[in-house]
C-alpha cells in the first residue's frame, strides 16, 4: 500500500511506530520546525521523508530488513540522527540547505545496531562559522581556514570492543558497518574504548576531519590527507597508544595531530 502523510503547516510532530512490509510511505513536512521520528519500518518497504523548510529534528531508531529510508532535510539547519538500521537496508541522508548536524550511532554511542549501508550528503552550507588550523616553524606559518558547514559525527565512543576502522575520502567502514559520505564540511569520528585500529588511507579535500581515539590504547595510521584539508587526531591517555603518520603524497593543507 502507498501511504502519504502531509503536515501542511505549523511545525508538527510525527511519530511512526512501524510501517507495513512491502509498503511505500511518504512524509512531507511543512515550513515549520518539524520533529519526525521513525521507530522502525517494514521489511522490503521504502519510506521517504521530506522535512520542508525550518530547523527540523529527524530521528531513525530502526528500519526493516532490506528496506530503504530517504531523509531529505531540505532548507535550514536540521538535526538528523540515525540510531539503527535493518540488515540489508539502505539509509540515505540529504541535508539540504543550511548547516546541518548529522549524527550516526545508537543511544549508547555505538555503531553496533547498524545493519545496512548509510549514504550521507550534507548538500549546501553556509560560509560561517569557520575553523582555522595553523602550523609554525622557523618563521614559516601555514594557515588553513575552512567552513564548519554540515557536520557528520560518527559515534562509537560507547563501544568497548577492539574495533578496526578504515577511513577514505568518501567512506568509513567498521566491520560490516559502511558509511558513505560527501558534500560535508566537517567529519568527526569518535572511536570506541577498546584497543582500536584506525587506518586512514586519505581524508576528504577541503574538509575538517577530526579523529578521537577515546580510550583503550589504539593504533592510528594515516597514509595521506586531502588537499586543503584540516585534520586533527586526538589520542587518549592510555600509555599503550601507537600512532604513526605516513604521508605518501603531498597536499596543500594542514594535518594537525594532538597526542
C-alpha positions as CSV (number, residue, x, y, z in Angstrom):
1,X,0.0,0.0,0.0
2,X,1.1,3.6,-0.6
3,X,0.6,5.9,2.4
4,X,1.2,9.6,2.0
5,X,1.3,12.0,5.1
6,X,1.5,15.8,4.7
7,X,1.7,18.0,7.8
8,X,0.6,21.1,5.8
9,X,1.6,23.9,8.3
10,X,2.6,24.8,11.8
11,X,5.6,22.9,12.8
12,X,4.4,19.4,13.7
13,X,5.5,16.2,15.5
14,X,5.2,13.0,13.5
15,X,6.0,9.6,15.2
16,X,5.9,6.5,13.1
17,X,6.0,3.3,15.2
18,X,6.1,1.0,12.2
19,X,5.3,0.7,8.5
20,X,3.9,-2.3,6.7
21,X,6.1,-4.8,4.9
22,X,6.5,-4.1,1.2
23,X,4.8,-0.7,1.7
24,X,5.7,2.8,0.3
25,X,5.4,5.7,2.7
26,X,6.0,9.4,2.1
27,X,6.0,12.0,4.9
28,X,6.1,15.7,3.7
29,X,6.7,18.3,6.3
30,X,5.7,22.0,6.2
31,X,7.7,25.1,6.6
32,X,7.8,25.0,10.4
33,X,10.3,23.2,12.7
34,X,9.1,19.7,12.4
35,X,10.0,16.7,14.6
36,X,9.8,13.4,12.7
37,X,10.7,10.0,14.3
38,X,10.8,6.6,12.7
39,X,10.8,3.7,15.2
40,X,11.1,1.1,12.5
41,X,9.9,0.3,9.0
42,X,8.6,-2.8,7.4
43,X,10.7,-5.4,5.6
44,X,11.2,-4.6,1.9
45,X,9.5,-1.2,2.4
46,X,10.5,2.3,1.2
47,X,10.0,5.4,3.3
48,X,10.8,8.9,2.1
49,X,10.7,11.9,4.5
50,X,10.9,15.4,3.1
51,X,11.1,17.7,6.1
52,X,10.5,21.1,4.4
53,X,11.9,24.4,5.5
54,X,12.7,25.1,9.1
55,X,15.1,23.7,11.7
56,X,13.8,20.1,11.8
57,X,14.7,17.2,14.1
58,X,14.7,13.9,12.3
59,X,15.4,10.6,14.0
60,X,15.6,7.0,12.8
61,X,15.5,4.5,15.6
62,X,15.5,1.5,13.3
63,X,14.4,0.2,9.9
64,X,13.3,-3.2,8.5
65,X,15.4,-5.8,6.7
66,X,16.1,-4.9,3.1
67,X,14.2,-1.7,3.5
68,X,15.0,1.8,2.2
69,X,14.7,5.1,4.1
70,X,15.4,8.5,2.5
71,X,15.8,11.6,4.7
72,X,15.5,15.0,3.0
73,X,16.3,17.7,5.5
74,X,15.7,20.5,2.9
75,X,16.1,24.1,3.9
76,X,17.6,25.5,7.2
77,X,19.8,23.8,9.9
78,X,18.4,20.3,10.5
79,X,19.4,17.8,13.2
80,X,19.4,14.2,11.8
81,X,20.2,11.2,14.0
82,X,20.4,7.6,12.7
83,X,20.5,5.2,15.6
84,X,19.9,1.8,13.9
85,X,19.1,0.2,10.6
86,X,18.0,-3.2,9.4
87,X,20.0,-6.0,7.8
88,X,20.5,-5.3,4.1
89,X,18.9,-1.9,4.3
90,X,19.8,1.4,2.7
91,X,19.5,4.7,4.6
92,X,20.1,7.9,2.6
93,X,20.5,11.3,4.1
94,X,20.3,14.6,2.1
95,X,20.8,17.5,4.4
96,X,19.6,20.3,2.0
97,X,20.4,24.0,2.5
98,X,21.9,25.3,5.8
99,X,24.5,23.9,8.2
100,X,23.1,20.5,9.2
101,X,24.1,18.3,12.1
102,X,24.1,14.6,11.2
103,X,24.8,12.0,13.8
104,X,25.2,8.3,13.5
105,X,25.2,5.9,16.4
106,X,22.8,4.4,18.9
107,X,21.7,5.9,22.3
108,X,24.8,4.2,23.9
109,X,27.1,5.8,21.3
110,X,27.9,2.6,19.4
111,X,27.6,1.6,15.7
112,X,26.6,-2.0,16.6
113,X,22.9,-1.5,15.6
114,X,23.7,-0.5,12.0
115,X,22.8,-3.4,9.7
116,X,22.8,-1.7,6.3
117,X,24.6,0.8,4.2
118,X,24.3,4.6,5.0
119,X,24.9,7.3,2.5
120,X,25.3,10.9,3.7
121,X,25.2,14.1,1.6
122,X,25.3,17.4,3.5
123,X,24.4,19.4,0.4
124,X,24.7,23.2,0.5
125,X,26.1,25.0,3.6
126,X,26.7,28.5,5.0
127,X,30.1,30.2,4.8
128,X,30.1,30.8,8.6
129,X,31.2,29.8,11.1
130,X,34.7,28.7,10.2
131,X,37.5,26.7,11.7
132,X,41.3,27.5,11.4
133,X,44.4,25.4,11.9
134,X,47.9,26.6,11.7
135,X,51.4,25.2,12.0
136,X,54.6,27.4,12.5
137,X,58.2,26.5,12.2
138,X,61.3,28.8,11.9
139,X,59.5,31.8,10.6
140,X,57.2,29.8,8.3
141,X,53.5,29.7,9.2
142,X,50.9,27.6,7.3
143,X,47.3,28.5,8.0
144,X,44.1,26.9,6.6
145,X,40.6,28.2,7.2
146,X,37.5,26.1,6.3
147,X,33.8,26.5,6.8
148,X,32.4,24.3,9.6
149,X,29.3,23.7,7.4
150,X,27.5,20.4,7.5
151,X,28.8,18.3,10.3
152,X,28.8,14.4,10.3
153,X,29.6,12.9,13.6
154,X,30.1,9.1,13.9
155,X,29.5,8.0,17.5
156,X,31.3,4.8,18.6
157,X,32.8,6.1,21.8
158,X,30.5,4.0,23.9
159,X,31.6,0.7,22.3
160,X,34.2,-1.3,24.3
161,X,35.1,-3.8,21.6
162,X,38.5,-3.7,19.9
163,X,37.3,-2.4,16.5
164,X,39.0,-1.7,13.2
165,X,38.1,1.4,11.3
166,X,39.1,2.3,7.8
167,X,38.6,5.9,6.6
168,X,38.9,7.1,3.0
169,X,37.9,10.5,1.5
170,X,34.4,9.1,0.8
171,X,33.9,6.1,3.1
172,X,34.1,4.9,6.7
173,X,34.0,1.2,7.4
174,X,34.0,-0.6,10.7
175,X,33.4,-4.3,10.4
176,X,30.2,-4.7,8.4
177,X,29.2,-1.0,9.0
178,X,29.6,1.1,5.9
179,X,29.0,4.9,5.8
180,X,29.5,6.7,2.5
181,X,29.8,10.5,2.8
182,X,30.1,13.5,0.6
183,X,29.4,17.3,0.5
184,X,30.0,17.7,4.2
185,X,32.4,20.2,5.6
186,X,33.3,18.5,8.9
187,X,33.7,14.8,9.8
188,X,34.0,13.7,13.4
189,X,35.0,10.1,14.1
190,X,34.8,9.1,17.8
191,X,36.3,5.7,18.2
192,X,35.5,3.2,20.9
193,X,37.1,2.5,24.3
194,X,38.7,-0.8,23.2
195,X,42.2,-1.3,21.7
196,X,41.2,0.0,18.3
197,X,43.0,0.2,14.9
198,X,42.3,3.2,12.8
199,X,43.6,3.2,9.2
200,X,43.2,6.4,7.3
201,X,44.0,6.0,3.6
202,X,43.0,9.5,2.8
203,X,40.8,12.3,4.1
204,X,38.4,14.4,2.0
205,X,39.8,17.6,0.3
206,X,38.8,20.9,1.9
207,X,37.1,19.1,4.8
208,X,37.7,19.3,8.6
209,X,38.4,15.7,9.7
210,X,38.6,15.1,13.5
211,X,39.5,11.7,14.9
212,X,39.3,10.9,18.6
213,X,40.6,7.6,19.8
214,X,38.7,8.0,23.1
215,X,40.4,5.3,25.2
216,X,41.9,1.8,25.2
217,X,45.4,2.1,23.7
218,X,44.9,2.5,19.9
219,X,46.9,2.2,16.7
220,X,46.3,5.1,14.2
221,X,47.9,5.1,10.8
222,X,47.5,8.0,8.3
223,X,48.6,7.3,4.8
224,X,47.6,10.7,3.4
225,X,45.3,13.7,3.9
226,X,43.3,15.6,1.4
227,X,44.3,18.8,-0.4
228,X,43.5,22.0,1.6
229,X,42.1,19.8,4.4
230,X,42.3,20.3,8.2
231,X,42.9,17.1,10.2
232,X,43.1,16.6,13.9
233,X,43.9,13.4,15.7
234,X,43.3,13.4,19.4
235,X,44.8,10.5,21.4
236,X,43.6,9.2,24.7
237,X,45.7,9.0,27.9
238,X,46.5,5.2,27.5
239,X,50.2,4.7,27.5
240,X,49.9,1.9,25.0
241,X,48.7,4.2,22.2
242,X,50.6,3.7,19.0
243,X,50.2,6.3,16.4
244,X,52.0,6.7,13.1
245,X,51.6,9.2,10.3
246,X,52.8,8.2,6.8
247,X,52.1,10.8,4.2
248,X,52.7,9.1,0.8
249,X,51.6,12.2,-1.1
250,X,51.9,15.9,-0.6
251,X,48.8,18.0,-0.4
252,X,48.1,21.7,0.2
253,X,46.5,21.8,3.6
254,X,47.1,21.3,7.3
255,X,47.5,18.0,9.0
256,X,47.5,18.6,12.8
257,X,47.8,15.8,15.3
258,X,47.2,16.1,19.0
259,X,48.5,13.1,21.1
